[in-house]
Amino acid sequence: MPLASVHTGILPPPPHRQGLALPDFSTGGLARHLANQVTQTVTFLAAPPGESAISVLEHFTGNAWVTSGVGSADNIDIRRRSEQTAAATTARELADAVDAALTDLGATVTTQPPDRIVDLGAWGLKVDDFLLTRVMELVVHTDDLAVSLGLPTPPMPQTATEATIQLLSSLAAWRHGSLNVIRALARQERAPASISAL
């Protein structure tokens, strides 16, 4: 199970930064950020619903952190909050929080009305779109954490990887243009240097 990697026996004691997949994230901070995708989902679903929703693509294209780079204020703040919370949490406490959140979500996700709007403050997302954003974060950051720990990346459910690929492909086309994405996937001789979605 990917989230089992936050347990005490796997996370290294110090928040080391050698060989990290994301150099500006310690392993502890990255584990906290990964866990947040689960624990904060409980919080959002327990809150009152929103009134209006935007599309999942607008959720990303309207967020500065998507294109502003790791040194932007938005991304620095994301890392700072994760690192601060990680410093105040043991690996066991983090694992227990994730386990409790997963139990909660197992009982609540399937009961959400399909037209439920999750209130994110500045805007809302339909519940399926909101959950898609969490799945994408989990798939991407599970790989980041495994690489940072020098462990094999655990296999993810096919439905999760397919949904993540579809979402990232749409974002890549928005950032780089559809033709560049097509060339990167189909024509090595004309492929651009990067079609990174994030």
N, C-alpha and C positions, 0 to 999 in steps of 0.2 A: 504494500500500500504506500503510495508516494508520501502521504503526510506522516507516515510512521518515521520518516527520516528526521523528524524533529525530536525524537526520543533521546534521552540522556546517553544511551549507549552508542549513538551514532554521531551526534553533534560533538565537535571537538570542544574541550573546556574553554579555551580562550576564543574571543571573536577574531580569529586570525584573518589576515588579508593576503596571504600568499597563494598564488595560483587561482584567484577567484575568477568566476565567470563574469562578474560585475565588480570591477575593482573598487568602486565607491561604496559597495555594500559589504559589511562583514558577514560571515556565515550566520551569526546570530540575528543581525538585522534582516537579512534575506529570509531566514526562517520565520521571523516575526511577520514580515510582509506577506509571505506565502500563507501563513496561518490566518492573517487578517481577512483573506478572501473568503474564508469559511466563517470565522467568528463574527465578522461584521455583516455577513449576509443574514445571520440570525437577527441582528439589531434592525436592519433595514426592513425585513419582512414583518417584524413585530410592531413597527411604527405604523401610524395611520397612513392610508394610501394617498397618493398624489391625485391631482385633478387632470393633468394633461401630460402627454408623453411625446418625446421626439424619437426619431429612428435611432437604431443602434449605431449606424454610421455617423449620424450627427453628434452622438454622444462623444465619439472620438475626434471627429473633425473640428468640433467646437472646443476641445480641450487643448490648451497650449502645450502641455507636457508631451503630447504625441510627436510634435515636430521640433520642439525647442532645444533638444539635446540634454545630455546628462548634467550639464553645468547650469541649467536654467534654475530660476528660483523655485518653480513648481516642483521639479524633480529633486532638488536639494531638500525641499521641505518634506517630501515623501520619505526620503531616506532618513532624514533627521528624526522624524516621528517614529519610524520603525526601529532605529537604533536606540532611541531613548527608552521605548517600551521594552525592547529586548534586554536592555541592561538591567531592568527592574524585574525580569521574569526568568526563572530557571527553566531549563529544557523540559523538566518533568511538568512544571506548571503549564508550560505552553502546550505540551502534548495532551495534558488533561483537558485544557480549554478547547482544543480542537476536537477531541473525542466527544466532549459534551455537546459542542456545536453540531457535530455530525449526527448525533442522536436526535437532537432537536430538529434539524433539517429533515431527517428521515420521516418525521411525523408531520411536518408543516408544508414542505414544498409541494407535495402532491395534492394538498387541499387548497392551494391558491387558485382563485378564480382566473380563468384565462385572460380576462380583461382587467385584472388588477394592475394598477400603476404604482410602481415603487418610487417614492419621493426621494430624490437625491439632493434636494435643496434648490439649486439653480434651475433644475428641470427634473422630469421624471422619465422612466422607461417602463414599457410593458414588462411584466414579470419574466416572461421568457427571454426577452432581450437582456434584462438585467442579469439573469442567471447565465446567459451566454457570455457576458463580459467577465463573470467570475470564473467560468470554465476556462476561458482563454488565459486569464491570469494564472490559474492553477497549472495548466499545461506548460506554459512558457517558463514560469518560475520554478516548477519542479525540476525541469532540465537545468536551470541556472544553479539551483542548490546542489543537485547531484554532481554537476561538474565541479563546483566549488569544493565539495567534500571529497573529490576523487573517487566517486562511486558511479556505477553504471546508472544511466537514467532509467527509472522503472517504466515499464510499458503502461500506457494510459488506455482507457477504453476507446474503442474505435469511434464511437459516436462523439466522444470529446475531441479527439484529434481531428476528425473530419469537420466538425463545427468550427474548431480553431483555425484550420487551414482555410475554410471558406471565408471566415471573418477577416483573417490577415490578408488574404488575396484581395478582398474588396478594398481594404485600407491601402494595400500596396498600389493598386490601380489608381486610387485617389491621389496618392502621393507622387507617383512616378509616371502615371499614364498607362492606359490599358495596353498600348502597343509594347511598351517596355516590359510589362509583365509577361505578355505573350512571347516576346523574344527570349526572355530569361528562361521560360519554361520549355520552349520549343526549338530555339535556334542559338546554339552555343556560340556560333561565330558572330552573332550580332547582339549577344546578351549585354546589357548594361552592367556596370561594375556592381551595382546594388539595387535591389528592389525591396529593401527592408521596409516593413510596414510601420515599425515603431523605432 
